[in-house]
């Protein structure tokens, strides 16, 4: 049974990947709105029914892109997160790796961003539908914090993964609009932002700043509620 099932599963996964690759190419070339599932199926060499068998619609294809991009980012960060202990170096590395692995999708992201930026759109990174990719991304920043040997306020340490993810969302917005060669302005943004974050986090455990840190965390809780 196993010998028969494995090739079949590999074939299904191959078909799924072909559909995703085709969809991303057509989204880049024609735009998300102008691309239909019928066109995706035709370009991928599968029936429309087969395309819908794997994906309920175009939105599901974007979620597949989110999942793929997240997996690529996690793999790119794995080695240095296993060895690096400095908070600043860990955060900088994770942010810079995101820009690097996302480079092939930059043109697509520029055209697609208007959909992801709509608060009520299921393709928004803040939507319920995007929660698997979002939680996986927050988990990377949790690894950044938990693997760091730097001192920081204990309460802030608990909140920091999600706050760093929100910081990364600001970087993504900057990256979408970055027209510099190789997105060098985005890399520069990381280089000037991370030391500031590192300094603030490092000061959070000092007695004179614990009250401010506590007030900040309380504000985060209130806004999240």
N, C-alpha and C positions, 0 to 999 in steps of 0.2 A: 504493500500500500504506500509506504513512504517513498519508494523509488519512483512510483508513478506520480505522486502528488507534487514532489519537489520540482520536476521540470514544468509541470503545469503552473505552479505558483510563480516560477521564474518567468514563464511566458506572459502571465497576467501582469506581473510587475513591469516587464519590458513594454507591454502595450500601454500601461499607465504612464510610464516615463515618456514614451513617444508623444502621447496626447499632451502631457504637460509641456514638453519642449516646443511642440508645435503651437500650443496656445500662447506661450510667452513670446515666441517669434511674431505671431500675428498681432498680439497686443502691441508689440513695439512698432510694427510696420503700419498697422491700420488704426490703432487705438483700441481701448477696451470697449467703448460703446459700439463701434462699427464692426466688431468681430462677433460673429455668431457661432453657436455650437455646431451648426451645419458646416460652416466654413472650416472650423477646427477639425471636424471629423474627416472632411474631404481631403484636407492637406495632410492629415495624419494617416490616411489610407485605411480608415475604419468606418463602419456604418454609424449613422447618427445614434441609433439605438445602443450600439456598443460604447460610444462616447458617454452617453447618459448612464450607462451601466456603471462606469467608473466614477463619473462626476455628475452631481445633480444639476450643475449649471456652471456658468463662468465664475461665479463667486467661489465655488468649491475649488476651481482651478487656482484661483488666487490664494486660497488658504493652503493649497498644496505647495505653492511657491513659498509662502511664509514658512511652512514646515521645513522645506528643503533648505532655504537660506539659513534658518536657525540651526539645522543640523550641520551645515558647512561651517558656520561660525563656531559652534561648540567644538568641532573637530580641530579647527585651526588654533583654538585657545588651549587645548588639552595639555600639550607638552609643557609650555612655559608656566601654566598654572600649577603644574605638578612640582615645579622646582623653585619658582620665584616666590619670595616671602614678603617683599616690600609692597605695601598697599598701593603706592603711586605707580610702581612699575606694573603691577597686576592690572590696575584700572586702565592705564595707558595702553597696555598690550591688548586688552580686550577691545577697547574702542578702536584702536588702529587696525586690528584684525577684521573688525566688522567692515570698515571702509574698504579694506583690501579684497575681502571675499565678495563684497557687494558691487565691486567695480563693473563686472559684466552686465549688471542689471541697472546701471545708472540711467541710461537712456529710457529704459522702460519705466523706472521709478518717476522720472520727470513727467512723463505723459500720464501716469496712473495716479499721481499724488492727489489730484483733485477729488478722487473718489475716497481715498483713505483719509483725507482731511475732514470729510463730512462727519460730524459727531454721531449721527444716527445711521450711518452706513455700516452694514455688517462687515465691511472690509476694513473699517477703522481698526488700528492696533488696540484700541480701548474697548472694542465690542465684545459681546459674549462669544460670538463665533470665533474670534481671534484669541480666545483665552488660552488654548493649548500652547500656541507659539509664544504668547506673552509670558505665561508662567515659565516656559522653558528658558526664555531670555532672562527673566528675573533670577532664575536659578543660577545662571552664569555669574551674575553679579553677587549672588549669595556665596558662590565659590570664591569670588574676589575677596569678599570680606572675611569669610571663615578661614581662608588660607593665609591671611595676612598676620604677621607677628607684631604689627604696629599697635601701640596703645590707643584706645578710643573709648568713649563713653559706652557703657554696656547697653543702655536703652537705645542709644543711637545705632549701635551695631545691629540691633534687631530690625530697625527701620531702614537701614542703609541700602539693602539690595533693591528695594522698590524705588527708593529715591535715586539711586544710580541709574536704574532703568529709565526713569523719567528724564534724567540728564541726557541719556543716550537718545531719547526721542527728540530732544532739542537739537542734538548733533545731526540726527537724520534729517530734520527740517533744513538745517544749514547745508547739508550735503546735497539734498535735492536741488537746491538753487546754486550750488557751487559749479561754476563754469571754468575754473582754473585747470591747467593741465594736470592730469593725474589726481585731481581733487586735492591739490597741495594746500589750499586754504583750509580745508577740513582737517587735514593733519596738523596744520598750525593751530587751529582752534583747540584741538586735543592737547597740544603741547603747552598752551598757555592756560587752559582750564584745569587740567589735572593737578598741577602744583597748588592751585588755589583751593581745590577740594581737599587735597591731602593736608594742607595747612589747617583748614577749618576742622576737619575730622580729628587731626592730631591734637588740637587745642580743646576738644570737647570734653576731655577727662579732667582738665585742670579745675581746681576748686572754684576759682573765680568765674568760670564760664559754665558751670554745671546748671545754674539756674536758667541761663539763656538757652542751653541745650534742651532742658526740660520744657520750657515754654515753646520752643520750636517743635518738639515732638508732639506736644498737646495740640498745637495748631494743625499739624499734619493729621492727627487723629480726627479732629473736628471737620476738616475739609473732606476727609475720606468718608465720613459717616453719611 
